[in-house]
Amino acid sequence: MSEREMRVSQRELHRLHVVRLTLEGRESVGKGAKLLGLSARQMKRLRRKIKERGAEGLLHGNRGKGAWNKTGSERMAKVIALARGRYQGLNDTHLTEKLKEKEKIELSRPTVRRVLREAGIAAVRKRGVKRHYKRRERKAQEGALLLWDGSPHHWFGEKFGEWSLMAAIDDATGRFLCGVFAEQEDAQSYLTCLRQIVVQNGIPLAMYMDRHGIFRRNDDHWTVQEQLSGQQTPTQVTQALLAFGIKPIFALSPQAKGGVERLFNTLQDRLVQELRLARITSPQQATLFVNGPFKTDFNARFAKPARESQAAWRPLPKTLDVDRTCSFLYEATVGNDNAVRLSGMILDIPAGPRRRGYARARVELRQLLDGRWRVYYKNELLLETAPPAVQVPLRTLRRNYRSIKKRKIADSKNRSKKRPPYFAYNARSRSGGHQRYPQNQSDGDLTTGLKP
């Protein structure tokens, strides 16, 4: 191989230049080895090779030779023939598996992919261009954006099973705002967390969350009222956010709400050990602990000052009923007997001024976080029940809404058959009676009072 046919790198040219300086006596062997980062022994080998073979002595002995595990031309031709024939339409991974299982040709997937592309066989499915993601800057003001989410974990140890922690964090400062433990992720815990945030700090501008069914309607069911209004009724939590004027923002990926995801990584490491050291094994005690000394210590260690000193929290209006806003909202129609029926429960509306009745009136029902019920008519409180003797987790009540359906008119005999009234059909309990809530403690226990 002549010198003009050789292809060498700049590093190899530099090595050749230093070795020649030592051969010409212009540099010592020790200094030349130091310049190249070699030992004196290796330097002597290079000098000997260049003396014997010239510049070719710098090249590796395998230069220009084929790899020892190079795929043979016959195997490549067989793979190409199979890909165009029997296994046409298989993707690269699937084809690699079939070649190994059926044809006894063991090749790696990258090798099969290279052989097919060199032969002009395109991929079955083209790889989409990776979407460009940009790091989102933190908000400049505290209270401009909050992030919240839930995390199931063995917070009290393996033997106590999994519990869910609902937590919220400020985006601008990373300040831990609230934490609520529950058996599972539910609306009551988020409403409790929201109530604590607005009472202690004020009203934030926006809330960042995932697309869980607690926050966002993911069903295709539209009631008659929703079809007439042109939009679905929001969930209980989102209704509370909108009532406070908080803008809900729904994330499309877990990475989008990385702040709260990193919070849970820290909590699963630190909080679990803190609860163990404090010997806390109940969700009630854990909620008090996480919102007390733990939150204070956490924020002192990890919270950062916002870029702007002026906070974005809006003050809570004095006339706003926080308990009413952070509650479960339902609407119902008062029956002719001045009673409201909802999921097997009956609330008797007392007489208004001058023995006024509210039959056929559309009223607002509120189930507060402590289990009490309130009935409003045009912002006028008509009824408030006593809290239940035993606190149980609250769940959103399901209602059998009637949908718009196109039905053909049957004959006169079928048209004469009428179903019982909707409210009576929906409110009948499984035990054959109706559950009745007393208006005060003197009326009896909430869980046992039955209407005859």
C-alpha positions in Angstrom: 0.0 0.0 0.0 1.5 3.3 -1.1 1.5 6.4 1.2 -0.8 8.4 -1.1 -3.5 5.6 -0.8 -3.5 5.6 3.0 -6.3 7.2 5.0 -5.1 8.3 8.4 -6.5 10.5 11.1 -5.1 13.7 12.5 -4.1 11.7 15.7 -2.1 9.3 13.6 -0.4 12.1 11.7 0.6 13.7 15.0 1.9 10.3 16.2 3.9 9.8 13.0 5.4 13.4 13.3 6.6 12.8 16.9 8.1 9.4 16.1 10.0 10.8 13.2 11.4 13.6 15.4 12.8 10.9 17.8 14.2 9.0 14.8 16.0 12.1 13.5 17.4 12.7 17.0 15.6 16.0 17.4 13.6 14.7 20.4 14.5 12.1 23.0 12.5 8.8 23.3 11.3 9.7 26.8 10.0 13.1 25.9 8.4 11.8 22.7 6.6 9.1 24.7 5.4 11.8 27.1 4.0 13.9 24.3 2.0 10.9 22.9 0.9 9.7 26.3 2.7 6.3 25.8 5.2 4.3 27.8 8.8 4.3 26.7 8.4 0.6 25.8 5.5 1.3 23.5 7.4 4.2 22.0 10.3 1.9 21.1 7.8 -0.5 19.4 6.5 2.4 17.2 10.0 3.4 16.3 10.8 -0.1 15.2 7.7 -0.5 13.1 8.2 2.8 11.3 11.8 1.9 10.6 10.8 -1.4 9.0 7.5 -0.5 7.3 7.4 3.3 7.1 4.2 5.1 7.7 2.2 1.8 7.5 3.7 0.8 10.8 1.3 3.2 12.5 -1.8 1.3 11.2 -3.5 -1.4 13.1 -3.0 -4.9 11.8 -6.8 -5.4 11.2 -7.0 -2.3 9.0 -8.7 -3.2 5.8 -9.7 -6.7 6.9 -13.3 -7.9 7.2 -14.8 -8.6 10.7 -14.6 -12.1 11.9 -18.3 -12.3 12.5 -19.3 -10.7 9.2 -22.6 -12.0 7.8 -21.9 -14.1 4.8 -23.3 -13.2 1.4 -25.3 -16.4 1.1 -27.1 -15.8 4.5 -27.8 -12.2 3.5 -29.3 -13.3 0.2 -31.4 -15.9 2.0 -32.7 -13.3 4.5 -33.6 -10.9 1.7 -35.4 -13.7 -0.3 -37.4 -14.7 2.8 -38.3 -11.1 3.6 -39.6 -10.6 0.0 -41.4 -13.9 -0.1 -42.7 -16.0 2.7 -42.2 -13.4 5.5 -43.2 -10.4 3.5 -44.9 -7.8 5.7 -43.2 -8.8 9.0 -41.5 -6.0 10.9 -37.8 -6.3 11.7 -38.3 -7.8 15.2 -40.9 -10.3 14.1 -38.8 -11.3 11.1 -35.7 -11.8 13.4 -37.8 -14.1 15.6 -39.1 -16.2 12.7 -35.6 -16.5 11.2 -34.4 -17.9 14.4 -37.3 -20.2 15.2 -38.2 -21.5 11.7 -35.2 -21.0 9.5 -32.4 -21.5 12.2 -30.8 -18.3 11.1 -29.6 -16.5 14.2 -29.0 -12.8 13.5 -29.5 -9.8 15.7 -32.3 -7.4 15.0 -29.9 -4.5 14.0 -28.2 -6.8 11.5 -31.5 -7.9 9.9 -32.5 -4.2 9.8 -29.2 -3.2 8.1 -29.5 -6.1 5.5 -33.1 -5.2 4.6 -32.4 -1.5 4.3 -29.3 -2.0 2.1 -31.5 -4.3 -0.1 -34.0 -1.5 -0.5 -36.7 -3.1 1.7 -38.4 -0.4 3.7 -39.7 -0.7 7.2 -43.3 -1.9 7.6 -44.0 0.9 10.0 -42.1 4.1 9.7 -40.8 5.5 12.9 -42.5 8.8 13.8 -40.4 11.9 14.4 -39.9 12.3 18.1 -41.9 15.2 19.5 -39.9 18.1 20.7 -40.4 18.9 24.4 -39.3 22.1 26.0 -38.6 22.6 29.7 -41.3 24.6 31.2 -40.2 27.6 33.2 -41.6 27.9 36.7 -44.2 30.5 37.3 -42.7 33.8 38.6 -45.3 34.3 41.4 -46.3 32.1 44.3 -49.9 31.1 43.9 -50.0 31.5 40.1 -50.1 27.8 39.5 -50.5 24.8 41.8 -49.9 21.1 41.0 -51.7 18.3 42.8 -52.0 14.6 42.4 -52.5 11.3 44.3 -50.0 8.5 45.0 -50.8 5.0 46.3 -48.0 3.6 48.3 -47.2 1.6 51.5 -47.0 4.7 53.5 -47.4 2.9 56.9 -45.3 -0.2 56.0 -46.0 -3.3 54.0 -48.2 -5.0 56.6 -50.7 -2.1 56.6 -51.3 -2.2 52.8 -51.5 0.6 50.3 -53.0 4.0 51.1 -53.3 7.0 48.9 -51.8 10.4 49.6 -53.3 13.5 47.9 -50.8 16.3 47.9 -50.5 19.8 46.4 -47.4 21.9 45.7 -46.8 25.4 44.5 -45.1 25.7 41.1 -43.1 28.9 41.7 -41.6 28.0 45.0 -41.9 24.2 45.3 -43.6 24.7 48.7 -45.6 21.8 50.0 -49.1 23.1 50.6 -51.3 20.2 51.7 -51.5 16.4 52.1 -54.5 14.2 52.8 -54.4 10.4 53.4 -57.3 8.2 52.3 -57.9 4.6 51.5 -58.1 5.5 47.8 -57.9 8.6 45.6 -61.3 10.3 46.0 -63.0 13.6 45.5 -63.5 14.1 49.2 -59.8 14.2 49.8 -59.2 16.7 47.0 -62.0 18.9 48.3 -60.5 18.8 51.8 -57.1 19.7 50.4 -58.6 22.6 48.3 -60.4 23.9 51.4 -57.2 23.9 53.4 -55.3 25.7 50.7 -57.8 28.6 50.2 -58.3 29.1 53.9 -54.6 29.2 54.8 -53.1 30.9 51.7 -55.9 32.3 49.5 -57.2 31.4 46.0 -54.7 30.4 43.4 -55.0 31.4 39.7 -54.7 27.9 38.2 -54.5 24.3 39.1 -52.5 21.7 37.1 -53.7 18.1 37.2 -54.0 14.9 35.2 -57.0 13.6 33.4 -58.3 11.4 36.2 -62.0 10.9 36.3 -62.1 12.8 39.6 -61.1 16.0 37.7 -62.4 15.5 34.2 -65.4 13.8 32.6 -64.2 11.0 30.4 -67.5 9.5 29.5 -69.7 10.0 26.5 -73.0 10.2 28.4 -75.0 13.4 27.9 -78.2 14.1 29.9 -81.1 16.1 28.5 -80.0 19.2 30.4 -76.4 18.8 29.2 -77.5 18.4 25.6 -79.6 21.5 25.9 -76.8 23.5 27.5 -74.1 22.2 25.0 -71.6 21.0 27.7 -71.2 18.2 30.2 -71.6 19.0 33.8 -68.1 19.1 35.4 -67.0 16.7 38.2 -67.4 17.7 41.8 -63.8 18.8 42.2 -63.8 20.8 39.0 -67.1 22.5 40.0 -65.4 23.6 43.2 -62.4 25.0 41.3 -64.6 26.9 38.9 -66.7 28.3 41.8 -63.5 29.8 43.3 -62.4 31.1 39.9 -59.5 28.7 39.6 -58.6 27.7 36.1 -58.2 23.9 35.7 -55.4 22.7 33.4 -55.3 19.1 32.4 -51.9 17.5 31.7 -51.4 15.2 28.7 -48.5 13.3 30.3 -46.9 12.6 33.7 -43.8 14.5 32.6 -45.9 17.7 32.2 -46.5 17.8 36.0 -43.0 16.7 36.9 -43.0 19.0 40.0 -45.6 17.0 41.9 -44.2 13.7 40.6 -40.8 14.6 42.0 -42.5 15.6 45.2 -43.9 12.1 45.6 -40.5 10.6 45.0 -39.2 12.6 47.9 -42.2 11.8 50.1 -42.0 8.1 49.4 -38.4 8.3 50.7 -38.6 10.7 53.6 -42.2 10.7 54.7 -42.4 6.9 55.1 -39.4 6.9 57.5 -40.8 9.9 59.4 -44.1 8.1 59.9 -42.3 5.0 61.1 -40.2 7.0 63.5 -43.3 8.8 64.8 -45.1 5.4 65.1 -48.1 6.6 63.0 -50.2 3.9 61.4 -53.6 5.6 60.8 -54.6 8.0 58.0 -56.1 10.5 60.4 -52.9 10.8 62.5 -50.8 10.8 59.3 -52.9 13.7 57.8 -52.3 15.8 61.0 -48.6 15.0 61.0 -48.0 15.7 57.3 -49.8 19.1 57.5 -48.0 20.0 60.8 -44.4 19.4 61.7 -43.5 17.5 58.5 -44.7 20.3 56.2 -42.9 23.0 58.1 -39.6 21.0 58.0 -40.1 20.1 54.4 -40.6 23.7 53.2 -37.7 24.9 55.3 -35.4 22.4 53.5 -36.7 22.4 49.9 -38.8 25.4 49.2 -37.2 28.2 47.1 -38.1 31.9 46.8 -40.1 32.9 43.8 -38.6 35.1 41.1 -41.1 37.8 42.0 -41.8 38.8 45.6 -45.4 39.8 44.9 -47.6 36.7 45.4 -50.5 35.9 43.1 -52.9 34.5 45.8 -56.3 36.2 45.7 -57.8 36.9 49.1 -60.7 34.9 50.1 -63.9 37.0 50.0 -65.5 37.3 53.5 -69.0 36.6 52.0 -67.9 33.3 50.4 -69.1 30.2 52.1 -66.1 27.9 51.9 -68.0 24.9 53.3 -70.7 25.2 50.7 -68.2 25.6 47.8 -66.0 22.7 48.9 -68.8 20.2 49.0 -70.7 17.7 46.8 -73.2 19.5 44.6 -76.5 17.9 43.3 -79.7 19.3 41.9 -83.1 17.9 42.5 -86.8 18.7 42.2 -88.9 18.9 45.3 -91.9 16.5 45.3 -95.5 17.3 45.9 -95.0 16.2 49.5 -92.2 18.8 50.0 -89.5 16.1 50.1 -86.3 15.8 48.1 -85.3 12.3 47.0 -81.8 11.5 46.0 -80.3 7.9 45.6 -82.7 6.4 48.2 -82.5 9.3 50.6 -85.4 11.6 51.6 -84.9 15.1 52.9 -88.1 16.7 54.2 -88.3 20.4 53.4 -89.8 22.4 56.3 -92.5 25.0 55.6 -91.3 28.5 54.5 -92.6 31.9 55.6 -96.5 31.9 55.8 -96.5 28.1 55.5 -95.1 28.4 52.0 -94.5 25.1 50.2 -91.7 24.3 47.7 -93.4 21.6 45.6 -91.9 21.2 42.1 -89.2 23.7 42.9 -85.6 23.1 41.6 -83.3 23.1 44.6 -79.6 22.7 45.2 -78.3 20.0 47.5 -75.0 20.2 49.2 -73.3 17.4 51.0 -70.6 18.9 53.2 -67.3 17.2 53.9 -68.4 16.3 57.4 -71.5 14.5 56.1 -74.1 17.2 56.7 -76.7 18.0 54.1 -77.9 21.4 53.1 -80.7 22.3 50.7 -80.7 25.7 49.0 -83.4 27.4 47.0 -82.2 30.5 45.1 -79.3 30.9 47.7 -81.8 30.6 50.6 -80.9 27.9 53.1 -84.0 25.7 53.5 -82.6 22.8 55.5 -79.4 21.7 57.2 -79.1 18.2 58.8 -76.9 17.2 61.7 -73.6 15.5 61.0 -73.7 11.7 61.1 -72.7 10.0 64.3 -70.1 7.8 62.4 -67.9 9.5 59.7 -67.6 7.4 56.6 -65.8 8.3 53.3 -68.0 10.3 51.0 -68.5 9.2 47.4 -70.3 11.0 44.5 -73.8 9.7 44.3 -74.9 8.1 41.1 -78.1 9.3 39.5 -80.2 7.6 36.8 -80.5 10.5 34.3 -82.9 10.2 31.5 -81.3 10.6 28.1 -82.9 11.7 24.8 -83.8 8.6 22.8 -85.8 8.2 19.7 -88.6 5.7 20.2 -91.2 4.5 17.8 -94.8 5.0 18.8 -96.4 1.7 19.8 -100.0 0.7 19.6 -102.6 2.3 21.9 -102.5 -0.7 24.3 -98.7 -0.2 24.9 -99.1 3.6 25.1 -101.6 3.2 27.9 -99.0 1.5 30.1 -97.2 4.0 32.2 -94.1 3.6 34.3 -94.1 4.8 37.9 -92.8 8.4 38.5 -89.1 8.7 37.9 -88.3 10.0 41.4 -90.2 7.1 43.1 -88.3 4.5 40.9 -84.9 6.1 41.6 -85.3 6.7 45.3 -86.6 3.4 46.5 -84.1 1.7 48.7 -83.1 -2.0 48.6 -84.8 -2.6 52.0 -88.2 -1.6 50.6 -88.3 1.7 52.5 -86.8 5.2 52.3 -84.0 6.6 54.3 -84.9 9.9 56.1 -82.6 12.5 57.5 -83.7 14.3 60.6 -83.5 18.1 60.7 -81.7 18.2 64.1 -80.1 15.9 66.6 -83.4 15.5 68.6 -85.1 13.7 65.7 -82.9 10.6 66.1 -80.0 8.9 64.6 -79.3 9.8 60.9 -78.5 6.2 59.9 -81.6 4.6 61.4 -84.4 7.0 60.8 -86.9 5.5 58.4 -89.9 7.2 57.0 -93.1 5.0 57.4 
